[in-house]
Amino acid sequence: MSAFARDIGRADFQSVVIEGSKRTPVLVDFWAPWCGPCRALTPVLEHLADEYQGKFVLAKVNSDENPDLAREYNIRSIPNVKAFVDGELADEFLGALPERAVREFIDHLLPSPGELMRRDAAARAAAGDREEALALLDSAAALEPNNEAVQAERIGILVNLGRIGDARAAAAGLGAVGAPSPALARALGALRLADDAGEPIEPAALEALVRADPNDLATRLRLAKRYASHQRYEAALEQLLEIIRRDRGFGDDAGRKTMLAIFDLLQDQNHNELVGRYRRLLASALH
């Protein structure tokens, strides 16, 4: 068996396939000893696993010994190869395909050069080297202008650097986006929350201004954005809700639009209860 292939079952499916595919694509080969086409496909898969040298992992599941996994993944005919990427089922094929077809199937799962640059940039940004990360993302965007993940990462870093005008220009350059990915939705949400009305002011100073004049909705909006930048999301949402209650149309519906931006920002961040509660409060305030 290839050094990049292994037999797995229920006990290690989660760690090898679901968690492992968040780092490297995983091909799961559902097979059985009595299956002739399986015996034809296995050498092809193992040969390619060796050739690709760890760019994907081959996980082999004996469907006779793991009937629960076969039922869970709706295995009705074998061989059935299912591809997992980022913890999710991404694609699959049935039957003993020729090597050329299997190679094409694998190639479309692998990260593009631009995606590899994006991952490098994300690691550099996490380490604090945001300027170097941005340079990498500029190159990736030039190489793959339609790569939404690259654009999302680039917008997010521009916002973090305080280059709001450049971030807005990058967002405008996206054109029409039907249903943005969670990453792009978060980046655009962070951009909508950016406070570009002069030098940043700490929340305490804005709080004092709001206490002095509760109807100063422009300052209340700035306070909500500053709360959001400090990850005080509930406090931010409460201020925005108060804006809606006092003046539904203020700032071209800024209260509602900014609440929606925070909801986008909190996608996939374990804030479901908070988002659900404030979605209900928003609906009540609007109706």
C-alpha positions in Angstrom: 0.0 0.0 0.0 1.1 3.6 -0.7 2.8 5.5 2.1 0.0 8.1 1.5 -2.9 5.6 1.9 -4.3 3.9 4.9 -7.2 1.6 5.9 -9.7 3.3 8.1 -13.0 2.6 9.8 -15.5 4.3 12.1 -13.0 4.8 14.9 -10.7 7.1 12.9 -13.0 8.4 10.1 -13.5 11.7 11.9 -9.8 12.4 12.5 -8.5 11.1 9.2 -11.2 12.3 6.9 -13.2 15.2 8.4 -10.4 16.8 10.3 -7.6 15.7 8.0 -9.4 17.2 4.9 -9.2 20.6 6.5 -5.4 20.4 5.8 -5.2 18.2 2.7 -7.9 16.8 0.4 -8.9 13.2 1.3 -10.2 10.6 -1.1 -12.3 7.9 0.6 -12.4 4.7 -1.4 -15.4 2.5 -0.3 -14.6 -1.0 -1.5 -15.0 -4.7 -0.6 -12.8 -7.8 -1.1 -15.3 -9.5 -3.4 -15.6 -6.5 -5.8 -13.7 -6.9 -9.0 -13.8 -3.3 -10.2 -12.5 -2.3 -6.7 -9.4 -4.5 -7.3 -8.9 -2.7 -10.6 -9.3 0.8 -9.1 -7.2 0.3 -6.0 -3.8 0.1 -7.8 -4.6 3.3 -9.7 -5.5 5.2 -6.6 -2.4 4.0 -4.7 -0.1 4.8 -7.7 -1.5 8.3 -7.9 -1.2 8.7 -4.1 2.5 7.9 -4.4 2.9 10.2 -7.5 1.2 13.2 -5.8 3.4 12.8 -2.7 1.0 13.8 0.0 -1.0 16.4 -2.0 -4.0 14.2 -1.2 -4.6 11.4 1.3 -6.2 8.1 0.2 -8.4 6.6 2.9 -9.8 3.1 2.2 -13.0 1.9 3.9 -14.0 -1.8 3.6 -17.8 -1.3 3.3 -18.5 -4.9 4.5 -16.7 -4.2 7.7 -18.1 -0.7 8.1 -21.8 -1.0 7.1 -22.7 2.0 9.3 -20.3 4.3 7.3 -21.6 2.8 4.0 -25.2 3.7 5.1 -24.3 7.1 6.4 -22.6 8.0 3.1 -25.3 6.4 0.9 -23.0 3.8 -0.6 -25.2 1.7 -3.0 -22.6 0.6 -5.5 -18.8 0.1 -5.2 -16.2 1.2 -5.8 -17.4 4.6 -4.7 -14.8 7.3 -4.2 -15.8 10.4 -2.2 -13.6 13.4 -2.0 -13.5 15.6 1.2 -12.2 19.1 1.3 -12.3 21.5 4.3 -14.3 18.9 6.3 -17.0 18.6 3.7 -18.0 16.2 1.0 -16.8 18.0 -2.2 -17.2 15.5 -5.0 -17.4 11.7 -5.8 -17.3 9.2 -8.6 -18.5 5.6 -9.1 -16.8 2.7 -10.8 -13.3 1.8 -11.9 -12.4 4.9 -13.9 -9.2 4.9 -16.0 -6.1 6.6 -14.6 -6.5 9.7 -16.8 -10.0 10.3 -15.5 -9.0 9.7 -11.9 -6.1 12.1 -12.3 -8.4 14.8 -13.6 -10.8 14.2 -10.7 -7.9 14.7 -8.2 -6.5 17.8 -10.0 -9.7 19.8 -9.7 -9.6 19.2 -5.9 -6.1 20.5 -5.3 -5.5 24.1 -4.4 -4.6 26.5 -7.2 -1.4 28.5 -7.2 -3.4 31.5 -6.0 -4.9 29.5 -3.2 -1.5 28.4 -2.0 -0.4 32.0 -2.0 -3.5 32.9 -0.1 -2.8 30.3 2.6 0.8 31.6 2.9 -0.5 35.1 3.2 -3.0 34.1 5.9 -0.2 32.5 7.9 1.9 35.6 7.6 -0.9 37.9 8.6 -1.6 35.7 11.7 2.0 36.1 12.6 1.7 39.9 12.4 3.4 40.4 9.0 0.4 42.0 7.3 2.3 44.1 4.8 4.1 41.0 3.4 0.8 39.1 3.5 -0.8 41.9 1.4 2.0 41.8 -1.1 1.4 38.1 -1.6 -2.3 38.6 -2.0 -1.8 41.3 -4.6 0.2 38.8 -6.6 -2.4 36.1 -6.1 -5.2 38.5 -7.1 -3.3 39.4 -10.3 -2.8 35.7 -11.0 -6.4 34.7 -10.3 -8.6 37.8 -10.3 -11.8 35.7 -9.9 -10.5 33.9 -6.8 -13.1 35.0 -4.2 -11.1 33.6 -1.3 -8.1 35.7 -2.3 -10.2 38.8 -2.6 -11.8 38.2 0.8 -8.4 37.8 2.5 -7.1 40.9 0.8 -10.1 43.1 1.8 -9.8 41.8 5.4 -6.2 42.7 5.7 -6.7 46.2 4.1 -9.4 46.8 6.7 -7.1 45.7 9.5 -4.4 48.0 8.2 -6.8 50.9 8.3 -6.6 51.3 4.5 -10.4 51.7 4.2 -10.4 53.5 0.9 -8.3 50.8 -0.7 -10.6 48.1 0.9 -13.7 49.8 -0.6 -12.0 50.0 -4.0 -11.2 46.3 -3.8 -14.8 45.5 -2.8 -16.1 47.6 -5.7 -13.8 45.7 -8.1 -15.6 42.5 -7.2 -18.6 43.4 -9.3 -21.9 41.6 -8.7 -21.6 38.8 -6.1 -24.6 36.6 -6.0 -24.1 34.6 -2.8 -20.8 35.4 -1.3 -18.8 32.7 0.6 -18.8 33.0 4.4 -15.2 34.3 4.2 -16.1 37.1 1.7 -19.3 37.9 3.7 -17.2 38.3 6.8 -14.7 40.6 5.0 -17.4 42.7 3.5 -19.1 42.9 6.9 -15.8 44.1 8.5 -15.5 46.7 5.8 -19.1 48.0 6.4 -18.2 48.2 10.1 -15.0 50.2 9.5 -15.1 53.6 11.2 -13.5 56.0 8.6 -14.9 59.2 10.1 -11.4 60.5 11.2 -9.1 59.3 13.9 -10.4 56.3 16.0 -12.0 57.3 19.3 -12.1 54.9 22.2 -15.6 53.7 23.2 -15.5 55.5 26.6 -15.3 58.9 25.0 -18.2 58.0 22.6 -20.3 56.6 25.4 -20.0 60.0 27.2 -21.2 61.8 24.1 -24.2 59.5 23.7 -25.1 59.9 27.4 -25.0 63.7 26.9 -27.2 63.5 23.8 -29.1 60.2 23.3 -30.4 61.5 20.0 -27.0 61.9 18.5 -27.4 58.9 16.3 -24.3 59.5 14.3 -22.2 59.2 17.4 -24.2 56.2 18.5 -23.4 54.6 15.2 -19.7 55.3 15.6 -19.9 53.8 19.1 -21.5 50.6 17.7 -18.8 50.3 15.2 -16.1 50.8 17.8 -17.7 48.1 20.0 -17.7 45.8 17.0 -14.0 46.5 16.4 -13.4 45.5 20.0 -15.5 42.3 19.5 -18.1 43.6 21.9 -20.8 42.5 19.5 -23.8 42.4 21.9 -23.1 46.0 23.0 -22.8 47.0 19.3 -26.1 45.3 18.3 -27.8 47.0 21.3 -26.7 50.5 20.1 -27.8 49.7 16.5 -31.2 48.5 17.7 -31.6 51.8 19.6 -30.9 53.7 16.4 -33.6 51.8 14.7 -36.1 52.5 17.5 -35.3 56.2 17.5 -35.2 56.8 13.7 -35.8 53.9 11.4 -34.5 55.7 8.4 -31.4 57.3 9.9 -28.3 57.4 7.6 -30.1 55.6 4.8 -31.1 52.7 7.1 -27.7 52.6 8.7 -28.9 50.9 11.9 -30.4 47.9 10.1 -27.6 47.6 7.5 -24.9 47.7 10.2 -26.7 45.0 12.2 -26.7 42.8 9.1 -23.0 43.5 8.6 -22.4 42.2 12.1 -24.5 39.1 11.5 -22.3 38.5 8.4 -19.2 39.0 10.4 -20.3 36.4 13.0 -21.0 33.6 10.5 -19.4 30.4 11.6 -18.0 32.0 14.8 -20.2 30.2 17.4 -22.4 33.2 17.9 -25.6 31.5 16.8 -27.5 32.3 19.9 -26.6 36.0 19.9 -27.3 36.4 16.2 -30.6 34.6 16.5 -31.7 36.7 19.4 -30.9 40.0 17.7 -32.4 38.9 14.4 -35.7 38.5 16.4 -35.3 41.8 18.1 -34.6 43.5 14.7 -37.7 41.9 13.2 -39.7 43.2 16.1 -38.3 46.7 15.9 -39.0 46.8 12.2 -42.6 45.6 12.4 
